[in-house]
Amino acid sequence: MKELEILLNRRWILKSEDKELYYRVRDAVGEIRKYVTDKLGCQIIDNSLLIKLEKIPVIPEQFMGIGQFSSKEEYVYLCILLMFLEDKDAQEQFILSQLTEYMTAVMPGEITDWTLYNNRRKLIRVLRYTVEQGMVRVTDGTDDVFMDDAGGEVLYENTGASKYFMRNFSRDIMEYTKPEDFRESEWFEVDEDRGLARRHRVYKRLLFAPAVYREDGSGEDFEYLKYYGYRLSEELEQLFECHVQIHRGSAFLLSGQDCRMGAAFPENNSLADILMLAFGKIREKIEGKVWKITPEEMSLVDKIEFESLILDVKKEYGSGFAKLYRDMPEGVLVYVEYMESAPSGNPTLSKPRKYAGIGAALLAFGIQLSIDYGYGGAIYLKAKTSQLREHYMRNYGAIPFSRFDPFLLLIDGDAARELFGQYLKEV
């Protein structure tokens, strides 16, 4: 069922962008809807504008975010943009200043201060994403003029697709009080049939995520794989060019040669080759009983020992690496071991505090060291408390760095550049 594979691989199929594919998939929608309703509990949106399979994951993971975004502000901008487009008809045009005025009215404050270059850059990144996804079109002008000057204008056209970007909820989200409520709402209407909900979860976890781990989510899911795994494997292998592997503590859907669902590993590039070499060394450690395996089929290894293995790979095979990786320094990150502000700069100890931005300045200094040593500005640190963890993630664009330690955070890419640029500006 190649048409189902296409829907799994794309956000949607827009009639305006690929009419032939749109009609091809639409002819198969009836059969696809029957399958995804029964096995995945997913809805299909099918209208004169687009066809979309609603792919709502069981367990939200970091990679499922929008790869072009590097800050929470960009997600805020996107939500406000969707609100702005909600009242506009398809093919209705608007200029950029109308959008910025609306955003300022909806959410006043520093986040909508368009005299700040960082804010303008974030908004343009969001707008470029919506253009890429087919929600708006650039009719006249270029967004570079707004990047250079807050008064720069661009003419856009609404396609109407934005109305179908957000998912539908079974209940009023204004009743939700915590993030978990959004996840639980997916199963609100099928709770009376736990077997059905379990089947939906298992199929979704196999198709929407790289792997299913016993320790993640409900233990009932692995019981389902234990009893129905063979039949499930046969079914998926017939539908897609793939192979299902089920182990004691994990399960994987391995793509075949002709399968085109999402990104596959290994890709045909140098980094994939290096990773395969590293995996070979890891396998040697495990098979030689040097690294022990837990009952959950996991190996917990000290960070220094793991880094030593990576360096061994480079020493043994580095002469054959691409120049980028061959010349890369031994290490890619600077670790912030400890940082502390004086009591006069601590908002919990001094009100009003004498100094502000001490933490940002210290992190920016670490980013400078990372740049100086050729590590590209990447730094990582360990938050001392959950409040500090949220602070680093909310204000500095930090992201979780370790599956086993939620307090270990990474600041890299645009987040590091923005923090460093802000610090320099303050200086």
C-alpha positions in Angstrom: 0.0 0.0 0.0 2.3 2.7 -1.3 -0.3 5.4 -0.8 -0.3 4.7 2.9 3.5 4.9 3.0 3.3 8.3 1.3 0.9 9.6 3.9 3.1 8.3 6.7 6.1 10.0 5.2 4.5 13.4 4.7 2.7 16.0 6.7 0.0 16.2 4.0 -0.5 16.1 0.3 -1.6 19.5 -1.1 -3.7 19.4 -4.3 -2.2 22.7 -5.4 1.4 21.3 -5.3 1.0 17.8 -6.6 -2.4 17.2 -8.3 -1.5 13.8 -9.7 -0.4 12.4 -6.4 -3.4 14.0 -4.6 -5.9 12.1 -6.9 -3.8 8.9 -6.7 -3.9 8.9 -2.9 -7.6 10.0 -2.8 -8.6 7.0 -4.9 -7.1 4.8 -2.2 -8.4 6.8 0.8 -11.2 4.4 1.5 -9.0 1.4 2.0 -6.4 3.4 3.9 -8.9 4.9 6.2 -10.3 1.4 7.1 -6.8 0.2 8.0 -5.5 3.2 10.0 -8.7 3.5 11.9 -8.6 -0.2 12.9 -4.9 -0.6 13.6 -3.6 2.9 14.5 -6.7 4.8 15.6 -5.7 7.6 13.3 -8.0 10.0 11.4 -7.7 11.0 7.7 -8.6 14.5 6.6 -9.7 14.4 3.0 -11.1 17.5 1.3 -10.7 19.5 -1.9 -7.5 21.2 -0.5 -5.4 18.4 0.9 -5.2 14.8 2.3 -3.6 14.3 5.7 -3.1 11.4 8.0 -3.2 12.6 11.6 0.0 11.1 13.1 -0.2 11.6 16.8 2.6 9.8 18.7 2.1 7.8 21.8 5.2 9.2 23.5 6.3 12.7 22.3 10.0 12.8 21.6 12.5 15.5 20.9 13.1 14.6 17.3 9.3 15.0 16.6 9.6 18.8 16.9 10.1 21.2 14.0 13.8 20.8 13.1 14.1 24.4 11.7 13.1 25.8 15.1 15.7 26.3 17.9 13.7 28.2 20.5 10.3 28.2 22.3 9.6 31.6 21.0 9.4 30.3 17.4 6.7 27.8 18.5 4.9 30.8 20.1 5.2 32.7 16.9 3.8 29.8 14.9 0.8 29.4 17.2 0.0 33.1 16.9 0.5 33.0 13.1 -2.0 30.1 13.0 -4.5 32.3 15.0 -3.9 35.1 12.6 -4.6 32.9 9.5 -7.7 31.4 11.1 -9.9 34.4 10.2 -8.5 34.6 6.7 -10.0 33.0 3.6 -7.9 30.9 1.1 -6.1 33.2 -1.4 -6.5 36.2 0.9 -3.4 38.3 1.0 -1.7 40.2 3.9 1.4 42.2 4.4 4.0 41.4 7.1 3.3 44.5 9.1 -0.4 43.3 9.6 1.0 40.1 11.1 3.5 41.8 13.4 0.8 44.3 14.6 -1.5 41.4 15.4 1.3 39.5 17.3 2.1 42.6 19.3 -1.5 43.0 20.3 -1.9 39.4 21.2 1.3 39.0 23.1 2.8 42.4 24.1 6.3 42.5 25.6 9.9 41.8 24.7 9.0 38.8 22.6 7.3 41.1 20.1 9.8 43.9 20.1 10.6 43.9 16.4 13.5 46.4 16.8 15.4 43.4 18.2 17.2 41.5 15.4 16.8 38.1 17.1 13.0 38.4 17.2 12.8 39.4 13.6 15.1 36.4 12.6 12.9 34.0 14.6 9.7 35.3 13.0 11.2 35.0 9.5 12.3 31.4 10.3 8.7 30.6 11.2 7.3 32.3 8.1 9.8 30.4 5.9 8.7 27.2 7.5 5.0 27.9 6.8 5.9 28.7 3.2 7.8 25.4 2.9 4.8 23.5 4.3 2.4 25.3 1.9 0.4 27.2 4.4 1.3 30.6 3.0 2.9 31.9 -0.2 5.2 34.9 -0.9 3.4 37.0 -3.4 5.7 40.0 -3.6 9.0 41.0 -1.9 11.6 39.2 0.1 11.8 38.5 3.8 15.5 39.7 3.9 14.2 43.3 4.0 12.5 42.6 7.3 15.6 40.9 8.6 17.5 44.1 8.0 14.8 46.5 9.0 11.7 46.2 11.1 9.9 48.4 8.6 10.5 46.0 5.7 7.4 44.7 4.0 6.5 41.4 2.3 3.2 40.4 0.7 1.9 37.0 1.6 -1.1 34.9 0.5 -3.0 32.4 2.7 -3.5 29.0 1.1 -6.1 27.8 3.6 -3.9 24.7 4.7 -3.1 26.3 8.1 -6.6 25.3 9.4 -5.5 21.7 9.2 -2.0 22.1 10.8 -3.1 21.6 14.4 -4.7 18.4 15.6 -8.2 18.0 16.9 -8.8 17.2 20.6 -11.5 15.1 22.1 -12.1 17.7 24.9 -11.8 21.4 25.4 -8.0 22.0 26.0 -8.9 24.9 28.3 -9.7 22.2 30.9 -6.2 20.8 30.7 -3.9 21.7 33.6 -0.7 19.8 32.7 1.2 18.5 29.6 0.2 14.9 30.3 -3.5 15.9 29.7 -2.8 16.3 26.0 -1.4 12.8 25.8 -4.2 11.2 27.8 -6.9 12.9 25.6 -5.9 10.7 22.7 -7.3 7.7 24.6 -10.3 9.4 26.2 -12.9 7.9 23.8 -11.5 4.4 23.7 -10.7 3.8 27.3 -13.7 1.4 27.6 -11.9 -0.9 25.2 -8.4 -1.2 26.6 -7.5 -3.9 24.0 -8.2 -1.5 21.2 -6.2 1.3 22.8 -3.3 -1.0 23.4 -3.3 -2.2 19.7 -3.3 1.5 18.6 -0.4 2.3 20.8 1.8 -0.6 19.7 1.2 0.1 16.0 1.9 3.8 16.5 5.1 3.2 18.4 6.4 0.9 15.7 5.5 3.2 12.8 6.1 6.7 14.3 9.3 6.2 16.4 12.7 4.6 15.7 12.2 2.0 18.4 9.8 0.6 21.0 11.4 0.1 24.4 9.9 -2.0 27.2 10.8 0.7 29.8 8.9 3.4 27.9 5.2 3.6 28.2 2.9 0.8 29.3 4.1 -2.6 30.0 0.9 -3.9 28.4 2.3 -2.9 25.0 5.2 -5.4 25.2 2.7 -8.1 26.3 0.8 -7.4 23.1 4.1 -7.9 21.1 4.7 -11.1 23.0 1.4 -12.6 22.0 0.7 -11.0 18.7 4.1 -10.1 17.4 4.4 -12.7 14.7 1.0 -11.8 13.2 1.8 -8.1 13.5 5.2 -8.7 11.8 3.7 -10.6 8.9 1.1 -7.8 8.4 3.5 -4.9 8.4 6.1 -6.7 6.2 3.4 -7.3 3.6 2.2 -3.7 3.7 5.6 -2.1 3.6 9.1 -3.1 2.4 10.3 -3.6 5.9 11.2 -6.2 8.6 10.0 -6.2 12.2 12.5 -7.3 15.0 11.2 -8.0 18.4 13.7 -8.5 21.3 13.4 -9.0 25.0 13.4 -5.3 25.8 12.9 -3.6 22.5 11.3 -3.8 19.1 12.2 -2.2 15.7 10.7 -1.6 12.3 13.6 -1.9 9.9 13.1 -0.3 6.5 13.8 -2.3 3.3 15.4 -1.1 0.1 12.2 0.3 -1.3 10.6 1.6 1.9 10.4 5.4 2.1 9.0 6.1 5.6 10.9 8.9 7.2 14.7 9.0 7.6 16.5 5.7 7.5 19.8 4.7 9.0 22.5 4.2 7.8 22.4 6.9 5.2 25.0 7.1 2.4 27.3 9.6 4.0 30.6 9.8 6.0 29.0 10.2 9.4 26.9 7.1 9.0 30.0 5.1 8.1 31.8 6.5 11.2 28.8 5.5 13.4 28.8 2.0 12.0 32.5 1.6 12.9 31.7 2.9 16.4 28.8 0.4 16.7 31.2 -2.4 15.8 33.5 -1.4 18.7 30.5 -1.3 21.0 29.4 -4.7 19.9 32.9 -6.0 20.6 32.7 -4.6 24.2 29.4 -6.3 24.8 30.2 -9.6 23.3 33.5 -9.7 25.2 31.5 -9.1 28.4 33.5 -5.8 29.0 30.2 -3.8 29.0 27.4 -5.5 30.9 23.9 -5.8 29.6 20.9 -5.2 31.9 17.7 -7.3 31.7 16.2 -4.5 29.6 19.0 -5.0 27.0 20.7 -1.8 27.9 24.4 -1.1 28.7 25.1 1.8 31.1 28.6 3.1 30.4 30.6 5.9 32.0 30.8 9.0 29.8 34.6 9.1 29.9 34.8 5.4 28.9 32.4 6.0 26.0 34.4 9.0 24.8 37.5 6.9 25.0 35.9 4.3 22.6 35.1 7.1 20.1 38.7 8.3 20.2 39.9 4.7 19.6 37.7 4.6 16.5 39.2 7.8 15.2 42.8 6.6 15.9 42.2 3.3 14.1 40.1 4.5 11.1 40.6 8.3 11.1 42.9 8.3 8.1 40.0 7.2 5.9 37.5 9.8 7.3 36.2 12.7 5.3 38.4 15.9 6.0 35.7 17.4 8.2 35.8 14.5 10.7 39.5 13.8 10.1 40.5 17.3 11.3 37.9 17.6 14.0 39.5 18.1 17.5 39.3 15.4 20.0 36.0 16.5 21.6 33.1 18.5 20.4 31.8 20.1 23.6 32.8 22.3 26.5 31.4 21.1 29.8 30.4 23.8 32.3 31.5 22.1 35.5 30.2 24.7 37.9 28.9 28.3 37.9 27.5 30.5 40.6 26.6 34.1 40.9 27.3 36.3 44.0 24.4 36.8 46.4 23.9 40.3 45.1 23.1 38.8 41.6 20.9 36.0 42.8 17.2 36.9 42.5 16.2 34.5 45.3 18.6 36.2 47.7 18.6 39.8 46.8 15.6 41.9 45.9 16.2 44.0 44.0 19.4 42.3 42.8 22.4 44.4 42.0 23.5 42.5 38.9 21.4 40.7 36.3 22.4 38.3 33.5 25.4 36.8 35.3 24.4 33.2 34.3 24.0 34.2 30.7 27.4 35.9 30.7 29.0 32.8 32.2 27.4 30.6 29.6 28.4 32.9 26.8 32.0 32.7 28.1 31.8 28.9 27.9 30.5 29.3 24.3 33.5 31.5 23.6 35.8 28.8 24.9 34.0 26.2 22.7 34.5 28.4 19.7 38.2 29.1 20.5 38.9 25.4 20.8 37.2 24.6 17.5 34.1 23.0 19.0 31.6 25.3 17.2 30.1 26.9 20.3 28.6 23.8 21.8 28.5 23.5 25.5 26.8 21.2 28.0 26.0 21.5 31.7 24.1 19.8 34.5 21.2 21.7 36.1 21.2 21.5 39.9 17.5 21.7 40.3 14.3 21.1 38.2 13.6 24.8 38.3 17.1 25.6 36.9 16.6 23.0 34.2 13.4 24.7 33.1 15.1 28.0 33.3 18.0 26.9 31.0 15.5 25.3 28.5 13.1 28.2 28.5 15.5 31.1 28.4 18.7 29.8 26.8 17.3 27.2 24.4 19.0 24.2 26.2 17.8 20.7 25.3 18.1 17.4 27.1 21.4 15.7 26.3 21.1 12.3 27.9 18.4 9.7 27.9 19.4 8.6 31.4 20.0 12.0 33.1 17.3 14.6 32.4 19.3 17.3 34.1 22.2 17.0 31.6 21.6 19.8 29.0 23.1 20.8 25.7 23.3 24.4 24.3 24.3 24.3 20.6 23.6 25.7 17.2 21.3 28.7 17.0 20.6 28.7 20.7 24.4 29.1 21.5 24.8 31.8 18.8 21.8 33.7 20.1 23.0 33.6 23.7 26.5 34.6 22.7 25.2 37.4 20.4 23.0 38.7 23.2 25.9 38.7 25.6 28.1 40.6 23.2 25.4 43.1 22.6 25.0 43.7 26.3 28.8 44.2 26.5 
